[in-house]
Amino acid sequence: MANQAANDTARNVGPVILLGPPGAGKGTQAKQIVDRYGVPQISTGDLLRDHVGRGTELGLEAKAIMARGELVPDELMYGMVATRLREADCQRGFVLDGFPRTAAQAGWLDAFLEKEVFENRAEKNPGKSPEKSERCPPVVIQLLVDYTQLLLRLTGRRSCPTCGRLYNIHFQPPLVDELCDVDESKLVIRNDDREEIISERLAAYEKQTKPVADYYRLQRRLVAVNADRPREEIAAQVFGVIDRHCLDSQGAC
């Protein structure tokens, strides 16, 4: 078991992209991947907050745009993502959280990864042109969840305002209805978890992210995983997808 764990945290995993609607369990599975393979989770939201907090050139530009109530343009996010992916801890692979959200972002990521790998190969082997097969493409895993199941997961969520403990009245209810098991505080519903808000979020996800799934499906890189099961079973299937990708890409990453 120890040898297996050592192998998992030493192998080249490559880029991992998780697609799925709100409530599909992307965050849970991303953490499982990070723990198993020892690669970082890259969140675009965290990157944006970090750059703004540190007052970098990109962060100051993004802060000014957000202060005007505008969305941060792709070009700025590309700069932040590129800077982070060049760091040493991403060399064996990484899990992308919240990116790519559009087909244009997926195209940029492919071009970035191909350019970086080609340049790195050229530096290591001057005078030799890398073959296209040497590029290590992302493994893209789509978490599929029934719409009704998603609604139950999201509308059933409750949290304790005192200790932060999370519950689901359908799947993980408190011992006493609507009261926290730890401190007996009355549980609350986040505004984002109200049914009318959830319906809007799911519709927006379907409209925005479907082209991303289609982009990777056309390249035969999209692997669908049934996420209507216990998290351990989902994780086992996700690990299997990544392990097969590692074998298929052996020598290319």
Protein Blocks (a to p, Z undefined) as FASTA:
>chain_A
ZZmmmmmmmmcnbjadddddehilmmmmmmmmmmmnopacddfklmmmmmmmnopaklmm
mmmmmmnopacdfklmmmmmmmmmmpmklmnoccdehiafbfklmmmmmmmmmmmmmmmm
mmmmghiacdfklpccdddddddddfklmmmmmmmpccdfknopacdfklmccfbghiaf
klopacdddfklpfklmmmmmmmmmmmmmmmmmmmmmnopaccddfkbcfklmmmmmmmm
mmmmmmmmgokZZ
